[in-house]
Amino acid sequence: MDFTFHDLKAKGISDLDGNLQAKQAISGHKNIGQTARYDRKTKEVPVVGGEHEKY
């Protein structure tokens, strides 16, 4: 497997519930821009029929 510490950190931040400010407080980043780069959570978009697609 090929991954780095930054990949693990991004996964952890992406899996957290909450807004960027809450994620920033937990991750220890000094500014919100750093946290935003690590937050890779996909957004769920509602579609006809009640199912969700991820983008």
Buried (B, 14 or more C-beta within 10 A) or exposed (E): EEEEEEEEEBEEBEEEEEEBEEBBEEBEBEEBEBBBEBBEBEEEEEEEEEEEEEE
